[in-house]
Amino acid sequence: MTTNKITNQKPIFELNGVYKSYKIGAGEFSALKNISFNIYPGEFLGIVGRSGAGKSTLLNMITGVSKLTAGEVLYHNLHSGTVSIHDLTQDELAVWRGLNVGIVYQSFELMPMLDLVNNIILPQDFSGLYRSATSPGLAIDLLRQVEIEDHAYKIPAHISGGQKQRVAIARSLANDPPVIIADEPTGNLDSKTSETILQIFEKLVAQGKTVVMVTHDQNMKSRFTRTLEISDGEIVGEYSSDEGQPPPEKLNGQNGVHAERKPTPPIVLSQNGSRPIENGSSRSTEDAVILKNVVKTYVGPAGEFTALKNINLNFQYGEFVSIVGKSGSGKSTLLNMLTGIDHPTSGEVVIGDIRLYDMSESERALWRGRNLGIVFQFFQLLPTLTLLENIMLPMDYCKVYRPRERKRKAMELLEIVDLAEYARKLPTAVSTGQAQSAAIARALANDPPIIVADEPTGNLDTRSANQIIELFRQLSERGKTILLVTHDPELTRFTDRTITLADGLVVNRELEPELSIEQ
């Protein structure tokens, strides 16, 4: 083990001869080629390079999110000794990561149905460190550190992108880890907000944290204690006040590819969350959702903009409805009204017998977790949790089922979407179609009567998209109300009814010809 020439400290991480290869067709793609370097306690290490250079793959090797092809990654801790990251099992990795590494992503990866406090305490919950008497207070303290405590009980949809990134940083600190890993944390932010995020990282380094940040922005080199430049999977430069380590080279190895997805199996649901259906029919005559004269107006520098104009709609239990319209027509705003993520300017939303906006923000968050399943275009699976743990998350938050039952229920849902064999895998280890199926399983975790899906097939190939739509149809046949937002008019032929929006208005409510489940 070498020591840092400046600090005379031993490294906290050692990477020795790290290779990462992917099989592509009959050949291989070399993402990382014989990478060797150290990370030292208390440094702000920057890893820079163009898109596709291997930066994010390198972070995945450091955190154990993805398996290396060859080489080793060693973690040295004063208290726990030396750990070879890639020799750990998935369960051991999850525990190690939860206690030693905080991860900040470009896309924030906040749970949209939880307020900021509950987002921040998630790592404590999954590490077994949550304490009802102290953890919420810790979350407030962390929000104070990133200067956003005034928004503690808001949900992510009600704050800006820069504020979401601050929350993500606060969450990464929940278990007081010695290392923070940040993957393009300023990539979606304006320059002023990016500067705020960099200053937060610099304060953390001053407090003794080790921060490793990936960025494509070469201009940030001056902000780092040390910078490694990566290109085509190799370290090609090092910039610091002391001598760097020579850039290594060469590669070989292999890695498996995703297995083909099998046909979607028949679904068996308890229907605890759905209303009883008589005579074997999936359709009830009772309304699941009612919108009365709903208006949503936003006020900006240029004046007022009305996104929804006097919307009146009813959706029944067991109905599969598509909501279509061009970009900016009001589709996502309508979903925000249905889920309680945003407030209407006027009008009323009634779901079951609940007037949604008579509840407080925290009451609505808990209600949403128990009564609505939400599926997003970008999955929003937490990347450091296995598929099984992702599905257990809503059960844990809403205190649904006894703790010992949650794993069994989650496995049942994975079986429904044909992912039981992937239960212990991380989201990065499955295909996009499989990740979306896992997101649907998570939406079903608390057996809600209503599933809301916002462009769930937008990132999928045709085959995977058809499987997702088939899964939704089977759910509606068993009494779930499915509300599907899509820009693809082809998908409307599989739904019972299509609502078309244009400029914030409902312009048709036409009933589509019903298709049997076999079609």
C-alpha positions in Angstrom: 0.0 0.0 0.0 1.5 3.4 -1.0 1.1 6.6 0.8 0.2 10.1 -0.4 3.3 12.2 -0.9 1.6 15.4 0.4 -0.5 14.1 3.3 1.5 11.1 4.2 -1.8 9.2 4.5 -2.7 5.8 3.3 -5.3 5.7 0.5 -8.9 5.1 1.3 -9.4 3.3 -2.1 -6.9 1.4 -4.2 -7.7 0.4 -7.8 -5.3 -2.1 -9.2 -5.4 -3.2 -12.9 -9.2 -2.7 -13.2 -10.7 -3.9 -16.5 -14.3 -3.8 -17.6 -15.5 -5.4 -20.8 -18.9 -5.9 -22.3 -19.8 -8.6 -24.9 -21.4 -7.1 -28.0 -22.5 -9.6 -30.6 -19.5 -11.8 -31.3 -17.0 -9.3 -29.9 -16.2 -7.2 -26.9 -16.2 -3.6 -25.9 -13.5 -2.4 -23.5 -15.0 0.2 -21.2 -12.0 0.3 -18.8 -8.5 -0.7 -19.6 -6.1 -1.6 -16.8 -7.0 1.3 -14.5 -4.8 1.8 -11.4 -4.9 4.7 -9.0 -5.5 5.6 -5.4 -8.0 7.9 -3.7 -6.9 9.6 -0.5 -8.8 10.7 2.6 -9.9 14.3 2.6 -9.3 15.0 -1.1 -11.7 16.4 -3.7 -10.9 14.1 -6.6 -12.2 15.1 -10.1 -12.6 12.5 -12.9 -13.0 14.3 -16.2 -13.6 13.1 -19.7 -16.0 13.2 -22.7 -19.2 11.3 -22.9 -18.4 7.6 -23.3 -14.9 7.9 -21.9 -15.7 5.5 -19.1 -16.2 7.9 -16.2 -19.5 6.5 -14.9 -18.3 2.9 -15.5 -15.3 3.7 -13.3 -17.6 5.0 -10.5 -19.6 1.8 -10.8 -16.4 -0.2 -10.2 -15.5 1.9 -7.1 -19.0 1.5 -5.6 -19.5 -2.1 -6.6 -22.7 -1.2 -8.5 -21.3 -3.2 -11.5 -18.9 -6.1 -11.4 -15.4 -5.7 -12.8 -14.0 -8.1 -15.4 -10.5 -8.2 -13.9 -8.4 -6.4 -11.3 -9.3 -5.4 -7.7 -10.8 -2.5 -5.8 -9.7 -2.3 -2.2 -11.3 -0.1 0.5 -9.2 0.8 3.6 -11.0 1.9 6.7 -9.3 2.6 10.1 -12.0 0.8 12.0 -13.1 -2.1 9.7 -9.8 -2.8 8.0 -9.3 -3.6 4.3 -12.2 -4.8 2.2 -11.9 -6.2 -1.4 -15.1 -4.6 -2.8 -15.7 -7.1 -5.6 -15.3 -10.1 -3.3 -18.4 -9.1 -1.3 -21.8 -10.7 -1.9 -24.7 -8.4 -3.1 -26.0 -8.4 0.5 -22.6 -7.6 2.0 -22.1 -4.9 -0.7 -25.4 -3.2 0.2 -24.4 -3.1 3.8 -20.8 -1.8 3.0 -22.1 0.8 0.6 -24.8 2.0 3.0 -22.3 2.7 5.8 -19.3 3.9 3.8 -20.3 5.6 0.6 -22.9 8.3 -0.2 -23.8 8.6 -3.8 -25.2 11.6 -5.7 -26.6 11.2 -9.2 -27.1 13.7 -12.0 -30.8 12.9 -12.1 -31.2 13.2 -8.3 -33.0 9.8 -7.9 -35.4 11.2 -5.3 -38.5 9.2 -4.5 -41.3 11.5 -5.9 -44.0 10.5 -3.5 -41.9 11.1 -0.4 -41.3 14.6 1.2 -37.7 15.7 1.5 -37.3 14.6 5.1 -38.4 11.0 4.3 -36.1 11.0 1.2 -33.1 11.8 3.3 -33.7 9.1 5.9 -34.0 6.3 3.3 -30.3 5.3 3.7 -30.8 5.0 7.5 -33.9 3.0 7.0 -32.2 0.4 4.7 -29.0 0.3 6.9 -31.0 -0.5 10.0 -29.9 2.8 11.5 -33.3 4.6 11.5 -34.5 5.8 14.9 -37.9 7.4 15.1 -36.7 9.7 17.9 -33.6 11.1 16.1 -33.6 10.4 12.4 -36.2 13.1 11.3 -34.2 15.6 13.3 -31.0 14.5 11.6 -32.7 15.0 8.2 -33.6 18.5 9.1 -30.0 19.2 10.2 -28.7 17.9 6.9 -31.2 20.0 5.0 -30.0 23.0 7.0 -26.4 22.2 6.0 -27.4 22.4 2.3 -29.5 25.5 3.1 -32.9 24.1 2.1 -34.5 23.3 5.5 -37.5 25.6 4.7 -38.7 23.1 2.2 -38.4 20.0 4.5 -41.9 18.8 4.1 -42.3 19.5 0.4 -42.2 16.7 -2.2 -39.5 16.9 -5.0 -42.0 18.1 -7.6 -42.4 21.4 -5.6 -38.7 22.4 -5.6 -36.2 23.4 -8.4 -33.5 21.1 -10.0 -30.8 22.8 -7.9 -32.7 22.3 -4.7 -33.3 18.6 -5.6 -29.6 18.2 -6.0 -29.0 19.7 -2.6 -31.5 17.2 -1.2 -29.6 14.4 -2.9 -26.4 15.6 -1.3 -28.1 15.7 2.1 -29.4 12.2 1.6 -25.8 11.0 0.7 -24.7 12.2 4.2 -27.5 10.5 6.1 -25.2 7.7 7.4 -22.2 10.0 7.8 -20.1 8.1 5.3 -16.4 9.0 4.8 -16.7 9.0 1.0 -19.2 10.9 -1.3 -19.3 9.8 -4.9 -21.0 12.3 -7.3 -21.8 11.4 -10.9 -22.2 14.6 -13.1 -24.0 16.3 -10.2 -24.0 19.7 -12.0 -24.9 18.3 -15.4 -28.5 19.5 -15.4 -27.9 22.7 -13.6 -27.3 26.3 -14.5 -23.9 27.9 -13.7 -25.0 29.7 -10.6 -26.6 26.6 -9.1 -23.6 24.5 -10.1 -21.3 26.9 -8.2 -23.5 26.4 -5.1 -23.2 22.6 -5.4 -19.4 22.8 -5.8 -19.2 25.0 -2.7 -21.1 22.4 -0.7 -18.7 19.7 -1.8 -15.7 21.9 -0.9 -17.2 22.5 2.6 -17.6 18.7 3.0 -13.9 18.2 2.0 -12.9 20.8 4.6 -14.8 18.8 7.2 -12.8 15.7 6.3 -15.0 14.0 3.8 -13.5 12.4 0.6 -15.4 13.6 -2.5 -15.0 11.9 -5.9 -16.8 13.8 -8.6 -17.2 12.8 -12.3 -17.7 15.6 -14.8 -17.4 16.3 -18.5 -16.5 20.0 -17.8 -12.8 20.5 -18.2 -13.1 24.0 -16.7 -13.7 22.4 -13.2 -10.2 21.1 -12.9 -9.1 24.1 -10.9 -11.7 23.2 -8.2 -10.4 19.8 -7.5 -7.5 18.8 -5.2 -6.5 16.4 -7.9 -7.9 15.6 -11.4 -7.7 12.4 -13.4 -8.5 12.6 -17.1 -10.0 9.5 -18.7 -10.3 8.8 -22.4 -11.4 5.6 -24.2 -11.3 3.7 -20.9 -7.7 4.8 -19.9 -6.3 7.4 -17.5 -4.5 9.8 -19.9 -3.6 12.6 -17.5 -3.3 13.6 -13.9 -3.3 17.2 -12.6 -2.3 18.0 -9.0 0.4 19.7 -6.9 2.3 16.5 -6.5 3.5 13.9 -9.0 0.7 11.8 -10.4 0.8 8.1 -11.2 1.6 7.0 -14.7 -1.5 6.3 -16.9 -1.8 2.5 -17.4 -3.0 0.6 -20.5 -4.3 -2.6 -22.1 -7.3 -4.8 -21.7 -9.1 -8.1 -21.9 -12.0 -9.8 -20.2 -15.6 -10.6 -20.5 -19.0 -9.9 -19.0 -22.5 -11.4 -19.5 -25.4 -9.9 -21.4 -28.9 -9.5 -20.3 -31.1 -12.6 -20.7 -34.0 -12.5 -23.1 -37.3 -11.7 -21.4 -39.9 -14.5 -21.3 -43.6 -13.9 -22.1 -45.5 -12.1 -19.4 -47.1 -14.7 -17.1 -50.8 -14.6 -16.0 -51.3 -12.3 -13.0 -52.8 -13.3 -9.8 -53.7 -10.4 -7.5 -55.2 -10.2 -4.1 -57.1 -7.0 -5.1 -56.8 -5.7 -1.5 -56.5 -2.3 -3.0 -59.2 -2.6 -5.8 -63.0 -2.4 -5.3 -64.9 -5.7 -5.5 -65.9 -6.6 -9.1 -69.2 -8.4 -9.6 -70.0 -11.3 -12.0 -66.3 -11.8 -13.0 -66.2 -8.4 -14.9 -63.2 -6.1 -14.5 -65.4 -3.0 -14.8 -67.3 -1.3 -12.0 -69.9 1.3 -12.5 -68.5 3.2 -9.5 -66.2 6.2 -10.2 -62.6 5.8 -9.0 -61.6 9.3 -9.9 -63.6 12.5 -10.4 -62.2 15.8 -11.6 -64.6 18.8 -11.2 -63.8 22.1 -13.0 -60.0 21.7 -12.5 -57.9 24.7 -13.5 -54.2 25.0 -13.2 -52.5 28.3 -13.8 -48.8 29.1 -13.5 -47.5 32.6 -12.9 -44.1 33.5 -14.5 -42.1 36.5 -15.5 -44.1 36.8 -18.7 -47.4 36.6 -16.9 -49.9 33.8 -16.4 -50.1 30.5 -18.3 -53.1 28.2 -17.9 -52.0 24.6 -18.3 -55.4 23.1 -17.5 -58.7 24.8 -18.4 -61.9 23.7 -16.5 -61.3 19.9 -16.8 -64.2 17.6 -15.9 -63.5 13.9 -16.1 -64.6 10.6 -14.5 -62.6 7.3 -14.4 -64.2 4.0 -13.3 -62.6 1.2 -11.3 -61.1 -1.4 -13.7 -60.9 1.0 -16.6 -57.8 1.3 -18.8 -57.6 4.8 -20.1 -55.0 6.5 -22.3 -54.4 10.2 -22.1 -52.8 11.6 -25.2 -51.8 14.9 -26.6 -48.8 16.8 -28.0 -46.0 18.1 -25.8 -47.3 21.0 -23.7 -50.9 19.9 -24.0 -51.3 19.4 -20.2 -50.9 15.6 -19.9 -48.3 15.6 -17.2 -50.0 18.5 -15.4 -53.2 16.5 -15.3 -51.3 13.5 -13.7 -49.9 15.9 -11.1 -53.4 16.9 -10.2 -54.5 13.2 -10.0 -51.6 12.2 -7.8 -51.6 15.2 -5.5 -48.1 16.1 -6.5 -49.2 19.6 -7.5 -52.2 21.7 -6.4 -55.0 22.9 -8.8 -55.6 26.6 -8.9 -59.3 25.9 -8.6 -61.6 22.9 -8.8 -61.8 19.6 -7.0 -60.2 16.1 -7.3 -62.0 13.2 -5.6 -60.5 9.8 -5.5 -62.7 7.1 -4.0 -64.4 9.1 -1.3 -61.4 11.3 -0.5 -61.2 15.0 -1.5 -57.5 15.0 -2.3 -56.8 18.6 -1.6 -58.6 18.7 1.8 -55.6 16.8 3.1 -52.3 18.3 4.3 -49.1 17.6 2.3 -47.9 14.9 4.7 -51.3 13.3 4.9 -51.5 13.3 1.1 -48.0 11.7 0.8 -49.1 8.8 3.0 -52.4 8.5 1.2 -50.6 8.4 -2.1 -48.3 5.7 -1.0 -51.2 3.4 0.0 -53.7 4.2 -2.8 -51.8 5.1 -5.9 -49.1 3.3 -7.9 -47.0 5.6 -10.0 -44.8 4.5 -13.0 -42.4 6.9 -14.6 -40.7 7.0 -18.0 -37.3 6.8 -16.4 -38.2 4.1 -13.8 -36.8 6.0 -10.8 -35.5 2.8 -9.2 -32.8 3.5 -6.6 -29.7 2.3 -8.2 -27.9 1.1 -5.1 -30.9 -1.1 -4.0 -31.7 -4.5 -5.5 -34.9 -4.9 -7.4 -36.3 -6.7 -4.3 -35.4 -3.8 -2.0 -36.8 -1.3 -4.5 -40.2 -3.0 -4.4 -40.1 -3.3 -0.6 -39.5 0.4 -0.2 -43.2 1.6 -0.5 -44.3 -1.2 1.9 -41.7 0.0 4.4 -42.6 3.7 4.1 -46.3 3.2 4.4 -46.0 0.5 7.1 -48.0 -1.9 4.9 -47.7 -5.7 5.8 -45.6 -6.9 8.7 -41.8 -6.6 8.3 -41.3 -10.3 7.8 -44.1 -10.4 5.1 -42.6 -7.7 2.9 -39.9 -9.8 1.3 -42.4 -12.5 0.4 -44.9 -10.0 -1.0 -42.1 -8.3 -3.0 -41.0 -11.7 -4.4 -44.6 -12.4 -5.5 -44.7 -9.2 -7.4 -41.4 -10.0 -9.1 -42.9 -13.3 -10.1 -45.9 -11.5 -11.6 -43.6 -9.4 -13.9 -41.3 -12.5 -14.5 -38.3 -11.0 -12.7 -38.0 -13.4 -9.7 -34.6 -14.6 -10.9 -33.3 -11.0 -10.9 -34.5 -10.2 -7.4 -31.0 -9.7 -6.0 -29.7 -7.8 -8.9 -29.3 -4.0 -9.1 -31.2 -2.0 -11.7 -28.0 -1.5 -13.7 -27.8 -5.3 -14.2 -31.1 -5.7 -16.0 -32.4 -4.3 -19.4 -34.6 -1.2 -19.7 -37.7 -3.3 -20.3 -36.9 -5.3 -17.2 -36.3 -2.1 -15.2 -39.7 -0.8 -16.2 -41.3 -4.1 -15.3 -39.7 -3.8 -11.8 -41.0 -0.2 -11.6 -44.5 -1.6 -12.2 -44.0 -4.2 -9.6 -43.0 -1.4 -7.2 -46.1 0.5 -8.1 -48.2 -2.6 -7.1 -46.3 -3.0 -3.8 -49.1 -1.7 -1.6 -51.9 -3.2 -3.8 -53.3 0.3 -4.8 -56.6 0.5 -6.7 -55.2 3.0 -9.2 -52.0 2.9 -11.3 -50.8 6.1 -13.0 -48.2 5.7 -15.7 -46.4 8.7 -17.3 -44.9 7.7 -20.7 -43.9 4.3 -19.3 -42.9 2.9 -22.8 -41.1 6.1 -23.9 -37.6 4.6 -23.5 -38.5 1.0 -24.6 -38.2 -0.9 -27.8 -41.4 -2.1 -29.5 -41.3 -5.6 -28.0 -40.7 -4.4 -24.5 -43.4 -1.7 -24.8 -45.9 -4.3 -26.0 -45.1 -6.5 -22.9 -45.7 -3.5 -20.6 -49.0 -2.6 -22.2 -50.1 -6.3 -22.0 -49.2 -6.2 -18.3 -51.3 -3.1 -17.8 -54.3 -4.7 -19.6 -54.1 -7.8 -17.3 -54.1 -5.5 -14.3 -57.1 -3.6 -15.5 -58.9 -7.0 -16.1 -58.4 -7.7 -12.4 -60.0 -4.4 -11.3 -57.1 -1.9 -11.3 -57.8 1.5 -12.8 -54.9 2.2 -15.2 -54.3 5.8 -16.4 -51.7 5.9 -19.1 -50.2 9.1 -20.4 -48.6 8.6 -23.8 -47.6 10.5 -26.9 -47.9 7.3 -29.0 -51.4 7.1 -30.7 -50.7 3.4 -31.5 -51.1 2.5 -27.9 -54.6 3.8 -27.7 -56.0 0.9 -29.5 -55.2 -1.3 -26.5 -57.1 0.9 -24.0 -60.8 1.1 -23.2 -61.0 4.8 -23.7 -58.9 7.7 -24.9 -58.8 11.2 -23.5 -57.2 13.7 -25.9 -55.8 17.0 -24.5 -54.9 20.1 -26.5 -53.9 23.4 -25.0 -55.1 22.4 -21.6 -58.6 21.3 -22.8 -60.2 17.9 -23.2 -61.0 17.8 -27.0 -62.4 14.3 -27.1 -63.6 11.4 -24.9 -64.1 8.9 -27.5 -64.6 5.2 -26.5 -62.2 3.0 -28.4 -63.3 -0.5 -29.6 -62.6 -3.0 -26.9 -60.0 -5.6 -27.5 -59.9 -9.0 -25.8 -56.9 -9.8 -23.7 -55.9 -12.4 -26.2 -55.5 -9.7 -28.9 
